[in-house]
Amino acid sequence: MLEDLHDEYLFPIFENLAELPFPASSTSSNPDSTQSDPDPTATAEWCVVAGIDHVVQLADGSTSLTIGDETRDQAQVILNPDGESSDANADADARRWISELHTLRPEDELTILLLGARKETLDCGKIRVHVADLRCVKVLRIGLFYLFELTDELRRYTDMCYGCGEEDGRPMHWCPGCKMALFHNRKCQKNVDHLHRDNCRLLRDVDLQTLLREFPDDYQHFQAPGLNVLETWSEDETEDEDEDEDEDDDKDEDEDDDEDKDQDEDEDEEEDEDEDEDEDKDEDDDEDEDEDKDEDEDDEEDEDEDEDEDEDEEKQHNYA
């Protein structure tokens, strides 16, 4: 069973989100300060799931995101990749994917995942959401409410075929791509390929898989933080996937042809057997007719002999 994104503890809305500070590092100079260094060994027990409404570049080079949760309440997130971690490669990756956020079109719907986030209520009453570092931030190329609908639907189909909607005891297998949708066979999967294909690519995201399958107790940061790239596969990769699916289709067609051929051969064999039986029956009927004819001829000969004998006896009687 997949995790429920509506779970108020695992995926809290802003109202239920824990306040700062983060669990402080043992080396922090002021553990009670909201600016203290977060404990790098602390585990995240929840994840905020929200939609991104606005992306704004600030004067200091950081990026401000206006995000909205399931109840449409809004909050602010500040992403600043400079000096966020001691890993120079991680900082470079963060700068790259944050800059990509500014290149997306306004109509592109995005969902942000904030692992172990905490909130700060500002004097103006607005909420600002903080994460321990940018490795706890994930952006998915899907709208928030569509993500809810998709995961709710997958939860409903936990014990039934996602293609035909039936639960009839037949064996089922997971989709080889996302491993979150069950199908009886390739035919059932093809019935919803036009709907499941794009969703399948999104659901393959390693961090989304981890969150939805079973929220781990030792989750500290995402395995692949930043902007999800599964929706931006190259044309070559898409063509390769199409070729693989075509090969599967050809294989299925060949199997179907083999089954039809075997069935035709069985029918031909049955027809040949029926013809042989008919021929044997015709031969038996011919033999029976010949026997009957021979018997009739024998009866006629016996009658002729009897008549001849009667004539001879009559002649002898007349002579006497």
C-alpha positions, 0 to 999 in steps of 0.5 A: 500500500502506498503512503497517503499524501493526505496524511497530516503527520507524514505530509503536514500542511503549513498550519500543522508544521513544526516551528523553528528551530531545527535540532541543533548541531552539538557544535552550535554556539547557540542551540536555542537560536533559529540561525543555529547550524542544523544537526547533519545527523538528524532524520526527517520525520515528515515532508511538506508537499506544496505547489509552486505559485511564483519564482522571483530572483532577489537582489542578493542572488537568492531565489524566493518561492511562493508556495501553496499547500493542499488547503491553498494557504501560502508560504515563502521559501528562500533558496540560496545555494551559496555557502549552504553546504561544505560540498562544492559540487552540491552547491554547483548543482543547486545553483544549476537547478535553481537557475533552471526554475527561472527558465520555466514557463509560467504555465508549467505546474510544479510541486516542491517537496521539502524534507523535514521542513520547519516554519517561521511565523514572521511579524507580518503574520506570513509564514516562511518555510525553512529546510536544513539544506538544499539536499532536502529540496525536490521539485517535480514537474507536475501540478500539486493537485494532479499529484494528489489525484494520481497517488489517490488513484494508485492507492485505489488500484492497489489490489486490482488491475490498473488497465481493466479495473478487475480483481478476478484472482488472475496473476498480476505484475507491476509496471516494469517502469514505475512499479506502482501500477499492477496489470494482468498482462501487456494487453491490459497495460496497452489499454491505458498506455496513453494515460499512464506513459507520462505518469510512469516517467514521473513516478520513476523518480527515486525520491518520490518512490521512497516517499510513497512506498514507505516513508523511511525512519532514517531519511536525512536528505533526498537521493537526487535533490533539485529539479526532477529531470525524468520529464525532460528525456531526450528524443533519443531516449524516448525513441529507445523506449518506443523501440523497446515497447515496439519490440515487446508488442512484436514479441506479443504479436509473434506469441499470438501468431504462434498460438493462432498457428498452433490452434489452426494446426490443432483444428486441421488435425481434428479435421483430418481425423474427422475426414479419416473417420468419415472415409472409414465409415464410408468404406464400412458402409460400402463393405456392408452394401457389398455383403448385403448384395452378395447375400441377396445374390446368394438368396436368388441363386438358392431360389433358382436352384429350388425352382429347378429342383421343383421343376425336375420333380414335377417332370418325373412325377408326370412321366411316372 
